[in-house]
Amino acid sequence: MFERQWVVEHDAMGVRVLQPDGAQQAIGWGEMLIVAIETNDSGPWGADVWWVFEDGLARVAYPQGAAGDAGMLEVLQARLPGFNDAMVIEAMGCTDNARFVCWTRATLASGDQM
């Protein structure tokens, strides 16, 4: 299974992704501006759901089903105030090429902190 060749990890600093070719990507919680889910029409034979984290300059992405993916949704919900669960539900039902923004830094209320 292609997705299991990817590894996603998180800690107090942020999210790290290890790609099958050995390349690593990382993004800090404090730098994160957008969390999105991108879907495509390659399923069920391809990785058709991707989690994407953006900081304005770079993207960190991994396919749903990556090693370490179990529990990431709960981490995102706990760490990112205003995380939009409705977008996750909508994305999981999509079989087209689409992008669902689940959280942006702009969704933080003025007094919230990460």
FIVEX-333115 format. One record per residue: x, y, z of N, C-alpha, C in turn; residue number from 1; residue in three letters. Coordinates in Angstrom, 3 decimals, always signed. Example, Ala and Ser with C-alpha at 12.3 -4.5 7.8 and 13.67 -1.06 7.14 Angstrom:
REM residues 2
+13.190:-5.690:+7.800:+12.300:-4.500:+7.800:+13.200:-3.300:+7.800:1:ALA;
+12.850:-2.250:+7.080:+13.670:-1.060:+7.140:+12.900:+0.030:+7.870:2:SER;
REM end
This chain:
REM residues 114
+0.849:-1.185:+0.000:+0.000:+0.000:+0.000:+0.892:+1.246:+0.000:1:MET;
+0.754:+2.043:-1.025:+1.584:+3.232:-1.216:+1.558:+4.166:-0.001:2:PHE;
+0.379:+4.405:+0.554:+0.231:+5.372:+1.645:+1.082:+5.007:+2.862:3:GLU;
+1.220:+3.714:+3.157:+1.971:+3.281:+4.346:+3.473:+3.510:+4.192:4:ARG;
+3.931:+3.840:+2.989:+5.348:+4.142:+2.793:+5.706:+5.539:+3.301:5:GLN;
+4.701:+6.355:+3.552:+4.879:+7.689:+4.111:+4.754:+7.597:+5.621:6:TRP;
+5.451:+8.458:+6.348:+5.369:+8.495:+7.808:+5.084:+9.929:+8.239:7:VAL;
+4.078:+10.103:+9.101:+3.778:+11.417:+9.659:+3.954:+11.339:+11.165:8:VAL;
+4.602:+12.359:+11.706:+4.835:+12.454:+13.152:+4.486:+13.858:+13.612:9:GLU;
+4.145:+13.970:+14.869:+3.893:+15.291:+15.448:+4.448:+15.311:+16.860:10:HIS;
+4.791:+16.511:+17.311:+5.221:+16.729:+18.686:+4.869:+18.158:+19.058:11:ASP;
+5.410:+18.648:+20.138:+5.096:+20.001:+20.598:+5.571:+21.069:+19.618:12:ALA;
+6.524:+20.740:+18.760:+7.070:+21.703:+17.811:+6.247:+21.804:+16.527:13:MET;
+5.736:+20.670:+16.034:+5.007:+20.705:+14.773:+4.796:+19.335:+14.174:14:GLY;
+4.718:+19.304:+12.853:+4.436:+18.094:+12.086:+5.630:+17.804:+11.182:15:VAL;
+6.030:+16.521:+11.124:+7.100:+16.077:+10.243:+6.574:+14.959:+9.349:16:ARG;
+7.015:+14.968:+8.104:+6.629:+13.927:+7.154:+7.899:+13.352:+6.539:17:VAL;
+8.002:+12.031:+6.574:+9.096:+11.312:+5.922:+8.515:+10.658:+4.671:18:LEU;
+9.041:+11.044:+3.518:+8.552:+10.540:+2.246:+9.217:+9.209:+1.912:19:GLN;
+8.615:+8.423:+1.029:+9.194:+7.123:+0.670:+10.622:+7.203:+0.145:20:PRO;
+11.000:+8.313:-0.493:+12.361:+8.456:-1.030:+13.363:+8.917:+0.022:21:ASP;
+12.914:+9.058:+1.279:+13.793:+9.473:+2.367:+13.786:+10.966:+2.638:22:GLY;
+13.207:+11.758:+1.755:+13.131:+13.203:+1.975:+12.222:+13.487:+3.174:23:ALA;
+12.533:+14.542:+3.904:+11.731:+14.939:+5.053:+11.199:+16.351:+4.859:24:GLN;
+10.004:+16.566:+5.355:+9.395:+17.886:+5.374:+8.945:+18.141:+6.808:25:GLN;
+8.931:+19.401:+7.208:+8.457:+19.742:+8.552:+7.832:+21.127:+8.535:26:ALA;
+6.892:+21.323:+9.440:+6.273:+22.631:+9.616:+5.946:+22.785:+11.094:27:ILE;
+6.252:+23.953:+11.635:+5.979:+24.223:+13.040:+4.537:+24.656:+13.243:28:GLY;
+3.995:+24.343:+14.396:+2.622:+24.775:+14.709:+2.505:+26.292:+14.583:29:TRP;
+3.511:+27.012:+15.033:+3.463:+28.467:+15.016:+3.555:+29.082:+13.635:30:GLY;
+4.149:+28.364:+12.684:+4.269:+28.864:+11.314:+3.079:+28.482:+10.443:31:GLU;
+2.319:+27.500:+10.878:+1.222:+26.970:+10.082:+0.169:+28.040:+9.816:32:MET;
-0.171:+28.219:+8.535:-1.203:+29.175:+8.151:-2.478:+28.499:+7.657:33:LEU;
-2.326:+27.340:+7.025:-3.468:+26.638:+6.439:-3.317:+25.138:+6.639:34:ILE;
-4.431:+24.488:+6.974:-4.534:+23.030:+6.938:-5.667:+22.717:+5.974:35:VAL;
-5.357:+21.906:+4.970:-6.358:+21.559:+3.967:-6.305:+20.071:+3.672:36:ALA;
-7.367:+19.599:+3.045:-7.402:+18.253:+2.500:-7.596:+18.413:+1.005:37:ILE;
-6.737:+17.758:+0.237:-6.874:+17.774:-1.209:-7.249:+16.375:-1.667:38:GLU;
-8.312:+16.312:-2.456:-8.774:+15.031:-2.975:-8.549:+14.995:-4.480:39:THR;
-8.474:+13.781:-5.004:-8.338:+13.623:-6.448:-9.122:+12.406:-6.896:40:ASN;
-9.181:+12.212:-8.185:-10.003:+11.137:-8.740:-9.214:+9.861:-9.038:41:ASP;
-8.099:+9.635:-8.336:-7.269:+8.454:-8.590:-7.699:+7.217:-7.794:42:SER;
-8.607:+7.376:-6.841:-9.046:+6.246:-6.018:-9.933:+5.308:-6.804:43:GLY;
-10.013:+4.076:-6.437:-9.399:+3.471:-5.256:-7.982:+2.948:-5.483:44:PRO;
-7.405:+3.164:-6.688:-6.082:+2.614:-6.961:-4.954:+3.546:-6.570:45:TRP;
-5.234:+4.818:-6.419:-4.195:+5.773:-6.059:-4.495:+6.440:-4.729:46:GLY;
-3.552:+7.219:-4.243:-3.737:+7.986:-3.005:-4.616:+9.184:-3.340:47:ALA;
-5.876:+9.111:-2.966:-6.838:+10.127:-3.404:-7.221:+11.140:-2.335:48:ASP;
-6.637:+11.035:-1.142:-6.871:+12.009:-0.073:-5.518:+12.396:+0.507:49:VAL;
-5.214:+13.687:+0.474:-3.931:+14.200:+0.975:-4.177:+15.275:+2.019:50:TRP;
-3.469:+15.202:+3.132:-3.464:+16.257:+4.145:-2.348:+17.225:+3.775:51:TRP;
-2.650:+18.515:+3.805:-1.705:+19.546:+3.375:-1.597:+20.616:+4.462:52:VAL;
-0.370:+20.977:+4.813:-0.078:+22.033:+5.790:+0.763:+23.080:+5.065:53:PHE;
+0.373:+24.346:+5.167:+1.087:+25.402:+4.459:+1.487:+26.515:+5.417:54:GLU;
+2.665:+27.109:+5.140:+3.135:+28.228:+5.960:+3.297:+29.510:+5.157:55:ASP;
+2.844:+29.520:+3.929:+2.986:+30.691:+3.068:+4.126:+30.560:+2.081:56:GLY;
+5.141:+29.789:+2.435:+6.272:+29.570:+1.540:+6.364:+28.126:+1.066:57:LEU;
+5.965:+27.212:+1.909:+6.129:+25.791:+1.598:+4.884:+25.012:+1.997:58:ALA;
+4.811:+23.816:+1.453:+3.732:+22.881:+1.780:+4.342:+21.595:+2.322:59:ARG;
+3.693:+21.044:+3.307:+4.021:+19.719:+3.818:+2.768:+18.890:+3.599:60:VAL;
+2.908:+17.738:+2.951:+1.734:+16.946:+2.620:+2.020:+15.462:+2.809:61:ALA;
+0.958:+14.725:+3.105:+1.054:+13.274:+3.183:-0.309:+12.667:+2.848:62:TYR;
-0.310:+11.438:+2.340:-1.578:+10.807:+2.006:-2.269:+10.242:+3.242:63:PRO;
-3.586:+10.313:+3.250:-4.332:+9.667:+4.330:-3.977:+8.186:+4.318:64:GLN;
-3.771:+7.622:+5.486:-3.376:+6.226:+5.591:-1.882:+6.056:+5.794:65:GLY;
-1.139:+7.176:+5.816:+0.300:+7.107:+6.080:+0.529:+6.527:+7.467:66:ALA;
+1.690:+5.934:+7.667:+2.059:+5.462:+9.005:+2.048:+6.668:+9.936:67:ALA;
+1.361:+6.561:+11.047:+1.253:+7.662:+11.997:+0.033:+8.535:+11.785:68:GLY;
-0.722:+8.294:+10.727:-1.904:+9.108:+10.419:-3.033:+8.898:+11.428:69:ASP;
-3.146:+7.696:+11.952:-4.206:+7.432:+12.933:-4.024:+8.367:+14.121:70:ALA;
-5.036:+9.092:+14.451:-4.964:+10.025:+15.572:-4.585:+11.444:+15.195:71:GLY;
-4.126:+11.664:+13.968:-3.739:+13.028:+13.581:-4.932:+13.979:+13.575:72:MET;
-6.099:+13.511:+13.170:-7.276:+14.378:+13.165:-7.545:+14.900:+14.570:73:LEU;
-7.464:+14.030:+15.562:-7.698:+14.461:+16.935:-6.644:+15.462:+17.394:74:GLU;
-5.415:+15.279:+16.964:-4.344:+16.228:+17.297:-4.653:+17.595:+16.695:75:VAL;
-5.045:+17.605:+15.427:-5.353:+18.863:+14.753:-6.541:+19.554:+15.419:76:LEU;
-7.564:+18.792:+15.760:-8.737:+19.365:+16.424:-8.357:+19.984:+17.769:77:GLN;
-7.465:+19.346:+18.501:-7.062:+19.833:+19.821:-6.117:+21.033:+19.735:78:ALA;
-5.224:+21.043:+18.746:-4.197:+22.083:+18.650:-4.638:+23.337:+17.919:79:ARG;
-5.619:+23.203:+17.020:-5.970:+24.306:+16.136:-7.395:+24.779:+16.398:80:LEU;
-7.545:+25.787:+17.240:-8.889:+26.303:+17.538:-9.608:+26.740:+16.260:81:PRO;
-10.863:+26.379:+16.153:-11.633:+26.728:+14.973:-11.508:+25.714:+13.851:82:GLY;
-10.859:+24.579:+14.105:-10.717:+23.540:+13.080:-12.108:+23.136:+12.601:83:PHE;
-12.305:+23.100:+11.289:-13.627:+22.895:+10.696:-13.852:+21.422:+10.357:84:ASN;
-14.536:+20.719:+11.258:-14.826:+19.303:+11.055:-15.739:+19.068:+9.855:85:ASP;
-16.603:+20.029:+9.546:-17.514:+19.873:+8.411:-16.734:+19.744:+7.101:86:ALA;
-15.600:+20.437:+6.987:-14.781:+20.333:+5.783:-14.157:+18.945:+5.672:87:MET;
-13.780:+18.362:+6.809:-13.223:+17.006:+6.803:-14.283:+16.026:+6.300:88:VAL;
-15.488:+16.152:+6.820:-16.584:+15.262:+6.414:-16.861:+15.410:+4.922:89:ILE;
-16.902:+16.648:+4.452:-17.149:+16.892:+3.032:-16.036:+16.293:+2.168:90:GLU;
-14.789:+16.474:+2.598:-13.652:+15.948:+1.840:-13.692:+14.428:+1.761:91:ALA;
-14.057:+13.784:+2.844:-14.054:+12.322:+2.870:-15.114:+11.723:+1.951:92:MET;
-16.096:+12.506:+1.574:-17.115:+12.034:+0.656:-16.869:+12.433:-0.783:93:GLY;
-15.747:+13.085:-1.046:-15.467:+13.623:-2.378:-14.608:+12.659:-3.191:94:CYS;
-14.963:+12.461:-4.446:-14.164:+11.619:-5.343:-13.626:+12.422:-6.528:95:THR;
-13.731:+13.726:-6.445:-13.251:+14.619:-7.509:-11.952:+15.297:-7.080:96:ASP;
-11.367:+16.049:-7.991:-10.206:+16.871:-7.691:-10.716:+18.122:-6.985:97:ASN;
-10.415:+18.245:-5.695:-10.939:+19.377:-4.921:-10.018:+19.674:-3.748:98:ALA;
-10.222:+20.852:-3.169:-9.449:+21.296:-1.994:-10.431:+21.772:-0.939:99:ARG;
-10.232:+21.310:+0.285:-11.095:+21.648:+1.414:-10.229:+22.250:+2.517:100:PHE;
-10.407:+23.529:+2.778:-9.622:+24.207:+3.817:-10.312:+23.954:+5.161:101:VAL;
-9.593:+23.269:+6.030:-10.130:+22.882:+7.338:-9.773:+23.881:+8.434:102:CYS;
-8.719:+24.634:+8.221:-8.292:+25.600:+9.234:-7.379:+26.625:+8.577:103:TRP;
-7.512:+27.862:+8.998:-6.545:+28.901:+8.638:-6.222:+29.693:+9.896:104:THR;
-5.067:+30.276:+9.912:-4.682:+31.100:+11.060:-5.721:+32.199:+11.271:105:ARG;
-6.359:+32.660:+10.213:-7.375:+33.703:+10.314:-8.594:+33.247:+11.110:106:ALA;
-8.771:+31.913:+11.277:-9.916:+31.412:+12.034:-9.695:+31.563:+13.538:107:THR;
-8.464:+31.898:+13.938:-8.188:+32.101:+15.357:-8.835:+33.395:+15.836:108:LEU;
-9.538:+33.312:+16.917:-10.069:+34.537:+17.545:-8.890:+35.324:+18.099:109:ALA;
-9.063:+36.601:+18.279:-7.941:+37.463:+18.676:-7.258:+37.019:+19.975:110:SER;
-7.969:+36.402:+20.885:-7.364:+36.009:+22.158:-6.856:+34.579:+22.192:111:GLY;
-7.143:+33.786:+21.135:-6.710:+32.388:+21.125:-5.216:+32.291:+20.859:112:ASP;
-4.601:+31.292:+21.443:-3.201:+31.008:+21.204:-3.056:+29.533:+20.928:113:GLN;
-2.021:+29.198:+20.168:-1.779:+27.790:+19.861:-0.777:+27.231:+20.822:114:MET;
REM end
